[in-house]
Amino acid sequence: MSGMDVVVAALVGGAVGKTTESLCDSISSTIKNIVKGTQQLDVLAKNTAVEHIPGPSIQDQTASVSEDLAKTMALLFDNRFQRIGIWGMGGVGKTNLVRNLNNKLLEMNSNHMPFSCVLWVTVSKNLDIKKLQMGIASRLKLELKESSGADGMATQLHRRLKEERFLLILDDAWQKIDLDILGVPRPEVQSGSKIMLTSRSLDVCRDMLTDVEVKMSVLKDEDAWQLFSRHAADVVSLEHIRPLAEAICRECQGLPLAIITTGTAMRRKTNPEVWKHALNQFRRSVPCAAQVEETVYKHLKWSYDSLECEDLKNCFLYCSLFPEDFSIDIVELVWYWLAEGLIDEREDYEVFYSRGISLIENLKDACLLEEGSRKGTVKMHDVVRDVSIWIASTCSEDGSKYLVRTGKGLKEISATELSNSLKRVSFMDNDLEKLPNDFVIRCSEASTFLLQNNPRLDLIPEIFLERFKALRVLNFSTTCIKSLPDSLLQLDDLRALLLSNCKDLEGLPPLERLSRLQVLDLSLTGIRELSRGLEQLSNLRHLNLAGTYKLKVVKAGVISKLSRLEVLDLSDSGYIWKEKGAVQEEEACFEELPCLERLQVLSITLNWIPCYTPQDTITSWINGLKAFDISVGLSICSGPVRDLWLLLDAPKFVTIDGIDLSGGQIGWLLSNASDLGIIDCGGLNEMLQGTSFTYLKKLQIMHCNCSFRTGGPAAQYDLLPNLEQLHLEHMRGVESISELGNLLGLRFQRLKKLLVISCSKMKYLLSLGNSNNRTMPKLEVIKESL
């Protein structure tokens, strides 16, 4: 154990300020505790082969689920079974069961753990072997060579898995998966390894040659009532409510998903007439789905019917346009809803965004949406999505329909499917090679058409868009289109035009006729200059030019005339933004941007040092933004464009690379930053001492060859009072965090995360002998790798 670890443990434990004798005793005790903790960590390290899967813990489950978990766990320790199938109807709790099983293995002592690694992958209805391979490889930290082809990737996986005693959990399988094609050794040959799969179909289990199949049944009456009561809350104990609540619970027929959804919808409703109406709604519902799914569809349809307003219902149905298991960016979804008129477009960014988040939370509270796989995303449970598509396709009150054909490998669209009854259409994630070029198409009422992620689609026929004159949302992102037809300009109601990652798209037709356009996404396209007429888009609110590396021409007055612009992303654009006086008269300059008085979010890359004072107009303008991401430096290369959807909590990022900071010219920009990254910069000490960092929460300093030693007294006041994360990496001259602490008077009262990586001269983190050091009451994570 390093001396650094002892010092940190003593500090965090509050040892500072004791007598020398008691301090030695404390450190001795701390060492013993750390040794013991290290032994425990060794056990834990051996068990990192299991990855925690978020979800309700077994403590929150019914007795039935606990029993099912115990039975399933026993099968893992029974050598007679190498392939285990868990099957049952949608929404019965199969995923929940294996999730708890996975997490139970995580808690297990390594001496009793039967597997060296546990691999969890979600299969989904549209089987994608490559996606499964990449998921397994990610858990194994194996980099697959895609250039080797499908067979080569399978061989790599097979070779790696032969070294393991693995448990592979295949969640939500809809068809047979060929293990040889996937690259997974057969468990009956690979001693000690097992495969567990969940499916709605017993036939899928049998096709996968399972040794044992466990059918998950619906809950017993007492467990169903317990689950319903938990979600409906204590209102069910009221004398005039209980009989009605019990009747509704019985209507759920023990299906956990229906019970949770219904109980949540009735939570704390005390009027018996509301309960009577709900019961009548259940009993009058006419099932339209296959017999096995009728109960799920009927009850989830009722949950949809009980949503508080039509806008919320339409927002829910809109989510069904995305593929199964797709994590939808929350802010992107809100912009979709705004463009569709589901949120009042008269509101400003902050108001309509808050409204959108409120709608999402309402849907999550009703168990109709759930957390996505990434922060800031949501997704639909696949059964809920099926019900949503069923409603939108067959049961809408106004007779309009959705057409959802996502992730089906389609190469073309049948013109006969496109009719005037369609309201919204999605062909996301297919292999479309062409679009119908047929006069028979009649889609005059469709308001949304999603065609993103069709990488082979390279042409939009002129006549095609002529048949969609009511479109408000059009998405051709991640296609190979090289141009847009002039018929685009006939879409008078178009609010959102999304063309992200159309790398072959080098230009657009004049856009001035699209006067209602609110969102224009040209990120990662090949455009070389901004389209003529862009400056006339007086309603444009969101312009994304991130990663437009070929963009070299931005004429003066074009962007600055977009008076309603609220979100502007210029990060990693090819156009070099310069200060006034350093550009030709016809070129746009940085000082134009403050003309955007409504701007709330800005992302931009500058390769020069912006020298302003706190009194300058541009300073107060930037400080007034809700969120920004500004990169400054000659060698900035940020890689993938930072997604503006990540600015959910209104952070203010500043990254500085390769700049001499000693002149203090950039202090105006840093004084309002919440997240500061400094890379390979000189004059660091002078800048840090001469700048106010009141709002800074995260400080990252990398590759700076300097020391924080001053030889003088420590700063009297904490210059970073709100610092929560400190990250030092490749700081070759730093011997102790105390040096930085003395320089800036740091008290670390809010510090939660401390990372020190590859600082070769670092001797200790903090000096016990320095009176300015304090305990770190909120410290949660220390990572040290010298």
C-alpha positions as a printed Julia matrix, in Angstrom:
786×3 Matrix{Float64}:
   0.0     0.0     0.0
   1.35    3.44   -0.94
   1.84    6.22    1.56
  -0.55    8.27   -0.55
  -3.4     5.88    0.2
  -2.73    6.1     3.93
  -2.77    9.88    3.86
  -6.04    9.98    1.94
  -7.66    7.45    4.25
  -6.56    9.42    7.29
  -7.81   12.68    5.81
 -11.19   11.34    4.82
 -11.52    9.65    8.17
 -11.16   13.0     9.89
  -7.77   12.37   11.51
  -6.49   15.91   10.92
  -6.07   17.94   14.06
  -5.38   15.09   16.52
  -2.28   14.81   18.67
   0.73   13.06   17.14
   0.2     9.96   19.29
  -3.49    9.65   18.55
  -2.79   10.36   14.9
  -0.32    7.47   14.74
  -2.9     5.21   16.4
  -5.49    6.37   13.91
  -3.2     5.73   10.96
  -2.3     2.28   12.31
  -5.99    1.45   12.66
  -6.65    2.85    9.23
  -3.95    0.64    7.71
  -5.53   -2.44    9.26
  -8.93   -1.44    7.91
  -7.48   -0.79    4.49
  -5.76   -4.19    4.43
  -9.07   -5.8     5.34
 -10.84   -3.68    2.73
  -8.24   -4.61    0.14
  -8.94   -8.29    0.75
 -12.62   -7.61    0.24
 -11.84   -5.63   -2.89
  -9.81   -8.57   -4.19
 -12.91  -10.71   -3.89
 -14.96   -8.03   -5.57
 -12.42   -7.64   -8.35
 -12.72  -11.33   -9.13
 -16.45  -10.83   -9.43
 -16.32   -7.9   -11.86
 -17.02  -10.48  -14.53
 -20.65   -9.79  -13.63
 -22.04   -6.4   -14.62
 -24.9    -4.86  -12.63
 -28.1    -4.54  -14.66
 -30.28   -1.67  -13.35
 -33.83   -2.47  -12.28
 -36.03   -3.29   -9.28
 -34.2    -5.45   -6.73
 -35.53   -8.73   -5.43
 -36.43   -6.98   -2.17
 -39.07   -5.03   -4.11
 -40.62   -8.15   -5.67
 -43.48  -10.44   -4.7
 -43.07  -13.86   -3.1
 -43.74  -15.47   -6.5
 -40.78  -13.71   -8.07
 -38.52  -14.7    -5.17
 -39.54  -18.33   -5.64
 -38.95  -18.18   -9.39
 -35.52  -16.66   -8.79
 -34.56  -19.42   -6.34
 -35.66  -22.13   -8.8
 -33.81  -20.55  -11.7
 -30.67  -20.01   -9.63
 -30.71  -23.69   -8.69
 -30.63  -24.63  -12.39
 -27.35  -22.76  -12.8
 -25.73  -25.05  -10.24
 -27.22  -28.24  -11.7
 -24.71  -29.85  -14.06
 -27.5   -31.61  -15.96
 -28.57  -28.36  -17.62
 -26.37  -26.37  -19.99
 -29.12  -24.58  -21.91
 -31.95  -23.03  -19.9
 -35.05  -21.45  -21.42
 -37.28  -18.95  -19.59
 -40.51  -18.41  -21.48
 -43.87  -16.73  -21.0
 -46.15  -14.06  -22.38
 -45.05  -10.48  -22.86
 -45.0    -8.46  -19.67
 -44.95  -11.45  -17.32
 -41.53  -10.57  -15.87
 -38.96  -12.68  -17.74
 -36.44   -9.88  -18.09
 -36.98   -8.84  -14.5
 -36.26  -12.39  -13.34
 -32.98  -12.82  -15.22
 -31.93   -9.26  -14.31
 -32.26  -10.15  -10.63
 -30.46  -13.43  -11.25
 -27.58  -11.56  -12.91
 -27.36   -9.11  -10.0
 -27.55  -11.96   -7.47
 -24.47  -13.48   -9.09
 -22.74  -10.11   -8.69
 -23.25  -10.32   -4.92
 -21.94  -13.87   -4.71
 -18.63  -14.69   -3.06
 -16.07  -15.47   -5.76
 -15.33  -18.86   -4.18
 -18.9   -19.95   -4.92
 -19.25  -18.18   -8.27
 -19.62  -20.87  -10.97
 -18.69  -18.6   -13.91
 -15.65  -16.53  -14.84
 -17.85  -14.1   -16.77
 -21.54  -13.37  -17.19
 -22.56  -11.87  -20.53
 -25.92  -10.14  -20.94
 -27.21   -9.16  -24.39
 -30.68   -8.09  -25.52
 -31.72   -9.87  -28.71
 -35.02   -8.17  -29.71
 -37.46   -9.06  -32.45
 -35.21   -8.01  -35.33
 -32.26  -10.36  -34.92
 -28.95   -8.61  -35.62
 -26.02  -11.05  -35.27
 -23.41   -8.32  -35.63
 -25.03   -6.27  -32.86
 -25.03   -9.32  -30.57
 -21.38  -10.01  -31.38
 -20.41   -6.43  -30.6
 -22.36   -6.55  -27.33
 -20.62   -9.73  -26.19
 -17.23   -8.39  -27.29
 -17.81   -5.17  -25.37
 -18.39   -7.08  -22.13
 -15.24   -9.1   -22.8
 -13.32   -5.91  -23.66
 -12.5    -7.57  -26.96
 -12.05   -5.39  -30.04
 -13.54   -7.23  -33.0
 -12.03   -6.65  -36.42
 -15.04   -5.82  -38.57
 -12.83   -5.95  -41.64
 -12.49   -9.71  -41.13
 -16.16  -10.17  -41.99
 -18.89  -12.07  -40.16
 -16.95  -15.34  -40.09
 -13.8   -13.66  -38.85
 -15.65  -11.88  -36.04
 -17.3   -15.16  -35.03
 -13.89  -16.85  -34.95
 -12.46  -14.1   -32.73
 -15.35  -14.42  -30.29
 -15.18  -18.21  -30.25
 -11.46  -18.17  -29.54
 -11.91  -15.71  -26.68
 -14.88  -17.5   -25.11
 -12.99  -20.81  -25.17
 -10.83  -19.27  -22.44
 -13.84  -18.63  -20.18
 -16.38  -20.5   -18.11
 -19.22  -18.25  -19.19
 -22.92  -17.7   -18.65
 -24.51  -16.09  -21.7
 -27.93  -14.51  -21.06
 -29.88  -13.91  -24.28
 -32.79  -11.71  -23.3
 -35.92  -11.39  -25.47
 -35.19  -13.93  -28.2
 -37.81  -14.14  -30.95
 -36.22  -16.78  -33.17
 -33.47  -19.39  -33.21
 -29.95  -18.03  -32.87
 -27.23  -20.1   -34.52
 -24.43  -20.24  -31.94
 -21.85  -21.19  -34.58
 -22.65  -18.13  -36.68
 -22.67  -15.98  -33.55
 -19.28  -17.33  -32.48
 -20.33  -18.84  -29.13
 -18.96  -22.27  -28.13
 -21.67  -24.84  -27.49
 -22.09  -25.08  -23.72
 -22.26  -28.87  -23.72
 -18.74  -28.86  -25.19
 -17.39  -25.9   -23.2
 -17.21  -27.42  -19.72
 -18.92  -25.35  -17.04
 -20.45  -22.81  -19.43
 -24.19  -22.24  -19.81
 -26.68  -20.34  -21.92
 -29.91  -18.88  -20.58
 -32.48  -17.3   -22.85
 -35.82  -15.58  -22.38
 -38.55  -15.7   -24.98
 -42.28  -15.37  -25.39
 -42.24  -18.59  -27.39
 -41.68  -22.14  -26.17
 -40.82  -23.07  -29.76
 -37.86  -20.69  -29.71
 -36.57  -22.4   -26.58
 -36.92  -25.8   -28.2
 -35.27  -24.57  -31.41
 -32.35  -23.47  -29.25
 -32.13  -27.06  -27.88
 -32.74  -26.06  -24.27
 -32.29  -28.81  -21.7
 -35.02  -27.37  -19.5
 -37.78  -24.81  -20.05
 -39.19  -22.76  -17.19
 -42.56  -21.2   -17.88
 -43.19  -17.95  -16.04
 -46.8   -17.83  -14.97
 -48.87  -14.85  -14.01
 -48.96  -13.9   -10.35
 -51.12  -15.64   -7.79
 -54.08  -13.62   -6.56
 -52.45  -12.61   -3.29
 -49.22  -11.57   -4.99
 -51.14   -9.7    -7.67
 -53.07   -7.77   -5.02
 -49.85   -7.0    -3.14
 -48.27   -5.6    -6.3
 -51.39   -3.65   -7.26
 -51.71   -2.18   -3.76
 -48.08   -1.09   -3.76
 -48.56    0.93   -6.96
 -52.08    2.23   -6.27
 -51.01    3.2    -2.71
 -53.08    3.27    0.48
 -56.27    4.4    -1.26
 -57.14    0.71   -1.84
 -57.69    0.23    1.88
 -60.62    2.66    1.89
 -63.93    0.85    2.47
 -65.69    2.38   -0.56
 -62.69    1.8    -2.89
 -61.44   -1.68   -1.98
 -64.16   -3.77   -3.75
 -63.66   -1.77   -6.95
 -59.87   -1.98   -6.66
 -60.03   -5.75   -6.18
 -62.28   -6.09   -9.23
 -59.89   -4.05  -11.38
 -56.93   -6.05  -10.06
 -58.73   -9.27  -11.06
 -59.23   -7.83  -14.55
 -55.44   -7.62  -14.83
 -55.35  -11.42  -14.56
 -52.06  -11.5   -12.68
 -49.97   -9.95  -15.46
 -47.29   -7.83  -13.73
 -47.0    -5.25  -16.51
 -50.77   -4.67  -16.58
 -50.96   -4.6   -12.77
 -48.17   -2.04  -12.41
 -49.51    0.15  -15.22
 -53.1     0.08  -13.95
 -52.19    0.51  -10.29
 -50.03    3.51  -11.13
 -52.83    5.08  -13.18
 -55.25    4.76  -10.21
 -52.73    5.84   -7.59
 -54.34    7.82   -4.74
 -57.61    8.44   -6.62
 -60.26    8.59   -3.89
 -63.45    9.17   -5.89
 -65.35    5.85   -6.25
 -66.97    7.08   -9.48
 -63.51    7.24  -11.07
 -62.93    3.62  -10.07
 -66.36    2.56  -11.37
 -65.65    4.26  -14.68
 -62.28    2.52  -14.89
 -63.87   -0.88  -14.21
 -66.51   -0.27  -16.88
 -63.81    0.73  -19.35
 -62.02   -2.54  -18.73
 -65.15   -4.59  -19.23
 -66.2    -2.82  -22.44
 -62.8    -3.01  -24.14
 -62.81   -5.07  -27.33
 -59.53   -6.92  -27.91
 -58.09   -6.5   -31.39
 -54.81   -8.42  -31.01
 -53.95  -12.11  -31.08
 -55.48  -14.15  -28.25
 -52.24  -14.53  -26.29
 -51.75  -10.76  -26.18
 -55.36   -9.67  -25.7
 -55.1    -9.05  -21.99
 -51.93   -6.97  -22.34
 -53.3    -4.92  -25.21
 -56.66   -4.34  -23.54
 -55.25   -3.12  -20.26
 -52.46   -1.03  -21.72
 -55.0     0.5   -24.11
 -56.97    1.52  -21.05
 -53.87    3.12  -19.55
 -53.5     5.08  -22.78
 -57.17    6.1   -22.65
 -56.74    7.37  -19.11
 -53.94    9.81  -20.01
 -54.97   13.3   -19.02
 -55.03   15.03  -22.41
 -54.93   14.41  -26.15
 -51.49   15.99  -26.47
 -50.09   13.51  -23.95
 -51.71   10.63  -25.84
 -50.21   11.82  -29.11
 -46.8    12.27  -27.48
 -47.0     8.66  -26.28
 -48.0     7.34  -29.7
 -45.2     9.34  -31.33
 -42.64    7.26  -29.43
 -43.8     4.15  -31.31
 -42.23    5.54  -34.5
 -38.79    4.54  -33.22
 -37.41    0.98  -33.47
 -37.8    -1.65  -30.79
 -35.4    -1.23  -27.84
 -34.38    2.16  -29.25
 -33.2     4.74  -26.71
 -34.73    8.07  -27.74
 -32.85   11.27  -26.89
 -35.15   13.25  -24.6
 -34.35   16.68  -26.01
 -34.57   15.42  -29.58
 -37.98   13.98  -28.76
 -39.12   17.33  -27.34
 -38.08   19.07  -30.58
 -40.07   16.49  -32.56
 -43.12   17.21  -30.44
 -42.65   20.95  -30.87
 -42.39   20.6   -34.65
 -45.55   18.48  -34.68
 -47.49   21.07  -32.72
 -47.91   18.83  -29.68
 -46.19   21.55  -27.63
 -47.12   25.2   -28.02
 -44.61   26.62  -30.52
 -45.23   30.14  -29.22
 -43.3    29.37  -26.03
 -39.59   30.06  -25.72
 -36.94   27.35  -25.4
 -36.9    27.12  -21.62
 -40.69   26.96  -21.32
 -41.39   24.42  -24.06
 -38.45   22.27  -22.97
 -39.81   22.16  -19.41
 -43.24   21.29  -20.82
 -41.72   18.45  -22.84
 -39.86   17.05  -19.84
 -43.08   17.22  -17.83
 -44.89   15.18  -20.5
 -42.11   12.59  -20.5
 -42.23   12.3   -16.72
 -46.01   11.82  -16.9
 -45.54    8.96  -19.34
 -42.81    7.43  -17.18
 -45.02    7.7   -14.12
 -47.75    5.86  -16.02
 -45.23    3.08  -16.86
 -45.64    3.85  -20.56
 -42.02    5.01  -20.93
 -38.92    3.9   -19.07
 -35.3     4.95  -18.74
 -33.19    4.35  -21.85
 -29.78    2.74  -22.01
 -28.0     6.11  -21.87
 -28.41    9.13  -19.67
 -30.92   11.56  -21.11
 -32.85    8.92  -23.07
 -36.12    7.03  -22.76
 -37.52    3.96  -24.43
 -40.67    1.89  -24.64
 -41.08   -1.58  -23.21
 -41.53   -3.71  -26.3
 -45.04   -4.82  -25.27
 -46.03   -1.21  -24.62
 -44.63   -0.29  -28.03
 -46.62   -3.08  -29.68
 -49.77   -1.77  -28.03
 -48.93    1.79  -29.06
 -48.49    0.77  -32.7
 -51.73   -1.22  -32.51
 -53.58    1.84  -31.19
 -52.0     4.21  -33.7
 -52.62    1.84  -36.6
 -56.17    0.72  -35.87
 -57.85    2.53  -32.99
 -57.27    6.26  -33.39
 -60.33    8.38  -32.71
 -59.96   10.57  -35.81
 -59.4     7.66  -38.2
 -55.81    8.6   -38.97
 -53.17    5.9   -38.81
 -49.48    5.32  -38.27
 -47.36    3.2   -40.58
 -44.36    1.81  -38.68
 -41.93   -0.43  -40.55
 -38.67   -0.05  -38.61
 -35.69   -2.38  -38.53
 -37.14   -4.96  -40.9
 -34.39   -4.98  -43.53
 -36.71   -3.55  -46.19
 -35.1    -2.63  -49.5
 -38.05   -0.7   -50.9
 -41.39    0.82  -49.89
 -44.58   -0.44  -51.46
 -46.46    2.52  -52.91
 -49.75    0.85  -52.01
 -48.91    1.2   -48.3
 -48.81    4.98  -48.55
 -52.37    6.26  -48.33
 -54.22    9.43  -47.38
 -55.28    7.9   -44.04
 -51.7     7.99  -42.75
 -50.78   10.59  -40.18
 -47.21    9.56  -39.34
 -44.82    7.21  -41.15
 -41.53    5.61  -40.05
 -39.17    3.47  -42.11
 -36.18    3.96  -39.79
 -33.31    1.45  -39.67
 -33.89   -0.44  -42.91
 -31.87   -1.16  -46.06
 -33.93    0.99  -48.41
 -32.24    1.47  -51.77
 -34.93    3.54  -53.46
 -38.19    5.37  -52.83
 -41.4     4.98  -54.86
 -41.52    7.09  -58.0
 -45.21    6.6   -58.6
 -48.22    8.87  -59.09
 -50.35    6.39  -57.13
 -48.89    7.68  -53.84
 -51.38    9.74  -51.85
 -50.14   10.88  -48.43
 -51.58   14.35  -48.28
 -52.25   14.21  -44.5
 -48.94   12.76  -43.25
 -47.16   15.15  -40.88
 -44.05   13.09  -39.97
 -41.88   10.95  -42.23
 -38.84    9.29  -40.6
 -36.36    7.69  -43.01
 -33.13    7.95  -41.04
 -30.58    5.14  -40.87
 -31.08    3.8   -44.38
 -27.42    3.95  -45.45
 -28.04    2.71  -49.02
 -30.66    5.29  -49.91
 -29.05    7.77  -52.32
 -31.87    9.39  -54.29
 -35.14   11.17  -53.5
 -37.41   11.24  -56.58
 -38.88   14.65  -57.39
 -42.41   13.31  -57.36
 -42.03   11.59  -53.98
 -42.13   14.68  -51.76
 -44.89   16.18  -53.9
 -47.2    13.59  -52.33
 -46.39   14.67  -48.75
 -47.37   18.32  -48.79
 -48.51   18.41  -45.14
 -45.18   17.28  -43.68
 -43.97   19.05  -40.56
 -41.08   16.65  -39.75
 -38.79   15.09  -42.37
 -35.72   13.06  -41.39
 -33.23   11.72  -43.96
 -30.3    11.43  -41.51
 -27.63    8.77  -42.14
 -28.51    8.17  -45.77
 -26.35    8.54  -48.87
 -28.41   11.24  -50.54
 -26.33   13.65  -52.59
 -28.98   16.31  -53.13
 -32.54   17.28  -52.25
 -35.26   17.7   -54.89
 -36.84   21.08  -55.59
 -40.17   19.58  -54.49
 -38.85   20.0   -50.92
 -39.66   23.69  -51.28
 -43.36   22.88  -51.66
 -43.52   21.66  -48.05
 -44.98   24.89  -46.73
 -45.7    23.46  -43.25
 -42.26   21.9   -42.72
 -40.93   22.63  -39.21
 -38.01   20.2   -38.9
 -35.59   19.12  -41.62
 -33.05   16.63  -40.28
 -30.11   15.62  -42.48
 -27.43   14.66  -39.96
 -24.63   12.37  -41.15
 -25.55   12.66  -44.83
 -21.87   12.78  -45.7
 -22.43   12.91  -49.48
 -24.77   15.89  -49.26
 -22.77   18.92  -50.4
 -25.49   21.5   -50.97
 -29.14   22.41  -50.51
 -31.65   24.18  -52.71
 -32.56   27.77  -51.74
 -34.51   27.53  -48.49
 -36.28   30.89  -48.26
 -39.67   29.34  -49.11
 -39.53   27.11  -46.0
 -40.58   30.07  -43.9
 -42.0    27.96  -41.03
 -38.87   25.86  -40.55
 -37.83   25.71  -36.89
 -35.16   22.98  -36.81
 -32.42   22.47  -39.41
 -29.85   19.75  -38.68
 -26.92   19.68  -41.12
 -24.39   18.13  -38.73
 -21.78   15.81  -40.24
 -22.89   16.62  -43.79
 -20.58   17.52  -46.67
 -21.96   21.01  -47.25
 -19.38   23.54  -48.43
 -21.38   26.72  -47.9
 -24.68   27.71  -46.33
 -27.7    27.56  -48.57
 -28.97   30.72  -50.21
 -32.03   32.05  -48.42
 -31.06   30.62  -45.02
 -31.02   34.12  -43.54
 -34.72   34.49  -44.43
 -35.8    31.62  -42.15
 -37.24   33.97  -39.57
 -38.75   31.14  -37.49
 -35.62   28.98  -37.27
 -34.92   28.07  -33.64
 -32.32   25.29  -33.84
 -29.42   25.21  -36.32
 -26.91   22.36  -36.1
 -23.72   22.68  -38.16
 -21.53   20.47  -35.95
 -18.88   18.45  -37.75
 -19.4    20.17  -41.11
 -15.7    19.85  -41.88
 -16.06   20.92  -45.52
 -17.91   24.12  -44.68
 -15.58   26.95  -45.7
 -17.93   29.81  -46.52
 -20.27   31.62  -44.12
 -21.27   35.0   -45.44
 -21.61   38.0   -43.17
 -25.08   38.61  -41.82
 -26.51   35.16  -42.6
 -26.55   33.54  -39.15
 -26.9    36.83  -37.29
 -30.22   37.5   -39.07
 -31.82   34.37  -37.59
 -33.56   36.4   -34.92
 -35.47   33.5   -33.28
 -32.47   31.16  -33.03
 -32.25   29.52  -29.6
 -29.81   26.62  -30.17
 -26.71   26.97  -32.37
 -24.1    24.23  -32.76
 -20.96   25.26  -34.68
 -18.54   22.83  -33.02
 -15.86   21.31  -35.25
 -17.14   23.17  -38.29
 -14.69   23.78  -41.12
 -15.43   27.48  -41.14
 -12.81   29.39  -39.13
 -14.56   31.9   -36.91
 -12.37   34.97  -36.55
 -12.66   38.25  -34.72
 -13.74   41.4   -36.45
 -10.89   42.92  -38.44
  -9.34   39.54  -39.21
 -11.93   38.59  -41.85
 -12.88   39.86  -45.27
 -15.84   42.21  -45.38
 -18.16   39.57  -46.83
 -17.21   36.9   -44.24
 -19.0    36.26  -40.95
 -17.11   37.19  -37.77
 -17.46   36.08  -34.15
 -18.76   39.48  -33.05
 -21.93   38.96  -35.14
 -23.23   36.28  -32.82
 -24.46   38.58  -30.0
 -27.11   39.74  -32.48
 -28.82   36.43  -31.64
 -30.65   37.86  -28.65
 -32.8    34.75  -28.07
 -29.93   32.26  -28.16
 -29.91   29.9   -25.16
 -27.4    27.19  -26.15
 -24.14   27.65  -28.1
 -21.43   25.21  -29.12
 -18.45   26.58  -31.06
 -14.77   25.87  -31.78
 -12.3    28.79  -31.96
  -8.65   28.46  -33.01
  -7.64   31.86  -31.66
  -7.63   33.46  -28.22
 -10.73   35.63  -27.81
  -9.49   38.7   -25.93
 -12.36   40.58  -24.35
 -13.01   42.36  -21.09
 -15.92   41.87  -18.67
 -17.34   45.14  -19.98
 -17.57   43.99  -23.6
 -21.0    43.21  -25.1
 -19.94   39.74  -26.18
 -18.86   38.89  -22.62
 -22.24   39.65  -21.08
 -23.96   37.9   -24.0
 -22.06   34.63  -23.5
 -22.47   34.75  -19.74
 -26.21   35.13  -20.27
 -26.52   31.84  -22.19
 -28.22   28.91  -20.45
 -25.55   26.5   -21.67
 -22.45   26.63  -23.84
 -19.61   24.42  -25.04
 -16.68   26.54  -26.23
 -13.38   25.04  -27.36
 -10.38   27.34  -27.77
  -7.0    26.36  -29.2
  -4.85   25.71  -32.21
  -4.81   21.93  -31.84
  -8.4    21.26  -30.75
  -9.52   17.93  -32.12
 -12.47   16.78  -30.1
 -13.25   13.65  -32.1
 -16.96   12.84  -32.14
 -19.08   15.95  -31.88
 -20.42   16.48  -28.37
 -24.14   15.93  -28.54
 -26.03   19.06  -27.52
 -28.67   16.8   -26.01
 -26.12   16.26  -23.22
 -26.6    19.84  -22.06
 -29.65   18.78  -20.07
 -28.5    20.33  -16.82
 -27.39   23.58  -18.49
 -23.62   23.13  -17.97
 -21.12   25.58  -19.39
 -18.13   23.78  -20.9
 -14.83   25.45  -21.78
 -11.91   23.5   -23.25
  -8.53   25.19  -23.86
  -5.78   23.41  -25.81
  -2.24   24.57  -26.56
  -2.64   28.19  -25.4
  -0.33   30.4   -23.32
  -2.6    31.55  -20.51
  -0.19   33.87  -18.74
  -1.63   37.02  -20.31
  -5.01   36.51  -18.68
  -6.88   37.47  -21.87
  -9.27   34.56  -21.54
 -10.34   35.09  -17.93
 -13.65   36.65  -18.99
 -14.71   33.32  -20.53
 -13.73   31.17  -17.56
 -15.47   33.17  -14.87
 -18.87   31.69  -15.76
 -17.78   28.15  -16.7
 -19.05   25.11  -14.81
 -16.73   22.61  -16.55
 -13.15   23.55  -17.5
 -10.65   21.43  -19.41
  -7.04   22.65  -19.83
  -4.74   20.71  -22.16
  -1.06   21.4   -22.87
  -1.2    25.06  -21.81
   1.49   27.35  -20.39
   1.05   30.13  -17.84
  -1.35   27.99  -15.85
  -0.48   29.35  -12.4
  -0.94   32.96  -13.42
  -4.3    32.25  -15.02
  -5.61   30.23  -12.07
  -4.62   32.87   -9.53
  -6.0    35.76  -11.54
  -9.46   34.41  -12.38
 -12.7    33.93  -10.49
 -14.08   30.37  -10.61
 -17.2    30.74   -8.5
 -19.34   28.47  -10.68
 -16.73   25.85  -11.58
 -17.76   22.28  -10.65
 -15.35   20.21  -12.72
 -11.67   20.97  -13.4
  -9.59   18.78  -15.7
  -5.91   19.6   -16.31
  -3.89   17.42  -18.69
  -0.41   17.37  -20.25
   0.73   20.63  -18.66
   4.43   20.6   -17.75
   4.23   22.78  -14.68
   4.31   22.8   -10.9
   1.77   24.47   -8.66
   4.44   25.33   -6.06
   4.66   29.07   -5.37
   6.81   29.28   -2.24
   4.43   31.88   -0.86
   1.55   31.64    1.6
  -1.63   29.8     0.7
  -4.52   31.74   -0.79
  -6.71   33.22    1.91
 -10.02   32.29    0.25
 -11.14   29.17   -1.61
 -11.12   30.2    -5.29
 -13.02   27.03   -6.31
 -15.65   26.75   -3.57
 -18.05   24.63   -5.66
 -15.51   22.17   -7.09
 -17.0    18.64   -7.28
 -14.57   16.86   -9.64
 -10.8    17.26   -9.98
  -8.94   15.37  -12.71
  -5.16   15.62  -13.15
  -3.52   13.61  -15.91
   0.07   13.56  -17.23
   1.07   16.47  -14.97
   4.8    15.83  -14.92
   5.81   18.55  -12.43
   3.19   18.05   -9.73
   4.21   16.28   -6.51
   1.04   16.78   -4.46
  -2.55   17.97   -4.74
  -1.64   20.19   -1.81
   0.35   22.37   -4.23
  -2.82   23.21   -6.12
  -4.68   23.52   -2.83
  -2.2    26.11   -1.54
  -2.24   28.02   -4.82
  -6.02   28.39   -4.84
  -6.86   28.03   -1.15
  -8.9    24.88   -1.84
 -10.95   23.43    1.01
 -12.47   20.53   -0.99
 -15.75   20.82    0.91
 -17.83   19.76   -2.13
 -15.33   17.45   -3.83
 -16.94   14.15   -4.84
 -14.51   12.7    -7.35
 -10.7    12.86   -7.46
  -8.77   11.35  -10.39
  -4.97   11.36  -10.62
  -3.57    9.54  -13.67
   0.03    9.21  -14.92
   1.48   11.97  -12.74
   4.94   10.41  -12.44
   6.32   12.78   -9.77
   3.29   12.61   -7.5
   4.46   11.6    -4.02
   1.26   12.02   -2.05
  -2.17   13.5    -2.56
  -2.45   15.82    0.41
  -0.03   16.88    3.11
  -1.14   16.23    6.68
   1.12   18.98    7.9
  -0.64   21.75    6.02
  -3.14   23.59    8.17
  -5.22   24.64    5.18
  -6.17   21.07    4.34
  -9.55   19.91    5.55
 -11.5    16.7     5.42
 -13.41   15.83    2.26
 -16.9    15.16    3.62
 -18.5    14.43    0.24
 -15.71   12.45   -1.41
 -17.12    9.36   -3.15
 -14.45    8.27   -5.64
 -10.66    8.3    -5.59
  -8.86    6.91   -8.61
  -5.09    6.98   -8.65
  -2.87    5.49  -11.35
   0.67    6.8   -11.37
